[in-house]
Amino acid sequence: MLSRPRCAKALRAYNTSDTCARPQGHNGPHHSAASQKKQLERGLRYAKEHPEQRAAIYIRYNQAHRQDRAEYARRRYWSHPEKAREAVRLYMKQNPEKRAETQRRRYARARGASVVDVFTNPEIFKRDGWRCHICNRRVSRSGASVDHLVPLALGGEHTRANVATAHRRCNSRMGVARLAAQMRLAV
């Protein structure tokens, strides 16, 4: 059993030590597992009840620690590159539409599009009522594609206003000859 020291120097060392002063001789953690569990539950409940505040805190933290988080991610990736690549493959498999949209934005930037919007193909299909803007017939899910009214190669933008639903076949057969008809739709 530890006793309280009598001299001032030993008392200061005793008070700043890592031991917990609750029961004498107790050197364990300051909080029990039950109290840690309650604290975690309170935090989760707060996060659920205040999503805007939690999002703001998360954003502020990420902005303040951007370099630290990037360095951590690099170290984590290079310590387990196979595991990281597998996680990316799994994400891509589970989210094919996000992957496709990322590739479309990258392609649009490579083609020199000055403005690149974030949208999904199903969003455009619903907006256009699943109708091909070229032949005006109904488009099936498997035969649908998004057509740029002003092509990216000719300086068009990857925005909602510059895309329309089209059959894959109509879109690929169209070519430059139908550009004038498309321009009327863009205006």
N, C-alpha and C positions, 0 to 999 in steps of 0.2 A: 504494500500500500504506500502510495506516494504521499509525502506530507508537504505542506506549504513551506517554502524556504523563509528564513528569518532576515537575511541581509538584503539590502535594496538591489544590489547587482544581480544576485541570484533570483530575486523576485521578478525583475524585468525579463530575464531570460525565461523564467517559468511562464510568465504571462504571454510571451510571444512565441512559445514553442508550438509545434504542430499538434500537440496532444489536446484533446478536448477536456475542458475543465468540469464537465458535468459530473459523472461519477469519478471518484478518485481512481487513478490507475487505468482509466479507459483510454486506449490509443486508437480506436476505430474511427470510422468516418463520422462527421458531425451530424449527418442525417441518416435516419434509418431507411431501409428499403421501402417501407410503407409510406413514409413522409415524402420520399423522392417520387414515388408513384403518384401520390396526391398532387404534388407540384406539377408533374408532367400532365396529369389530367386537367388541371386548372389552365395550363398553357394551351392545351389542345382545344379546350372549351372556348377560351378567349379567341383563339385563331378562327374558330368556326363562327363565333358571334360577331367578330369584327374583321371581315375579310379585306376591307379597304385599308384599314390601318396596318394590317399584317403585310399587305402587298406593298404599301408605301415604305414600311420598315425594310422589307426585303430589297426593294429597289435602291433605297439609300445605302444600305449595306453593300450591295453589289457595286454601286458607283464608287463608294469610298475605298473598297478593297479590290478593285478590278485587276490590278497587277498581281496582288497576292493570290487571287482566285485563279488567274491564268497560269501562274507559276505552279500552283498546287495541281491544276489539271494536267499540265505538262509532265510533272513528276509522276503523277498517278498513271498517266498513259504509258510513259516509258518504263515504268516499273512492271507493268502488266499489259504489254501491247496486244497480246492475243485476246485477253479478256475485254479490252476496250473495243477492239474491232468486232468482236462477237456482239457486244452491247449495241454498237451502231447497226450491225446487220439485223439484229432483232428489232430495233426501232424502225428501220426502213421497211421491214417485212410487215410490221403491225400498222404502219402509217403510210401506205402507198400514195395516197393523195397528197400528203404533205411533201413527200419526196418528189413527186412529179411537179408540184408547184415550185419547189426550190429549183429544180432543173430548168423549168420554164423561165423563172426570173433570171437565172444565171445566163441562159441563152439570150434573153432579151438584152441584158447588159452587154454581153459580148457583141451583139449586133448593133450596139450604139444607141439603144433606147434611152432617152434622157429621163423619162418618168417610168417607174416600174411599180404598179399596184400589187397589193397582196390580195388574191382572191382564189377561189377554188373552181374547178370546172363545174361541179354540180350546182354551184351558186349561179353561174351563167346559164346553165341549162334550164334551171327553174325560172329564172328571169325571163328567158325567151320562150317559155312554155313548151320546151322540148320540140321546137320546130326549126328546121334548117332554114337559114336566111337566104340561101341560094335557090333551092327548089320549093320551099315552103311546105315540105312534107314532114310528117312526124319522124323523129329521130329515136332510135332504140338506144339503150344504155351502152351496148357494146359498139355501136356504130357512130357514136357521138364524138365530136371534137370541137375545139374552140378555134375559130378562124379570126385572124387579125384583119380588120377592114382595111386599114392602111398597113401594108406589110412592114415588119420590123426592118427588113432589108432596104426599104425605101424611106426609112426615118419614122415609121409609126411607133406609137408608144404601147407598152404593155399595161393598159388600163382597162377598166370595165367599159368605158365609153368606146373603146376601139376594138372590142372583141364581140363576137356573136357565135351562136350555136350553128354548127354545120355538120352534115354527114362527112365521115372521113373521105368517102369516095368523091363527093362534090368538092370538098376542100382541096384534095390533091389534084383533081382534074382541072380546076378552075384556071390557073395560070394567069398571065398578064392580060390576056384578052378581055377578061371580065372585070378588070380593075375599075373601069369607068362606072359600072353598075354598083360596085362596092362603095365607091366614093360618094354616090348619091345617098347610100344608107348611112354613111359616117356623118353626113351633114345634117 
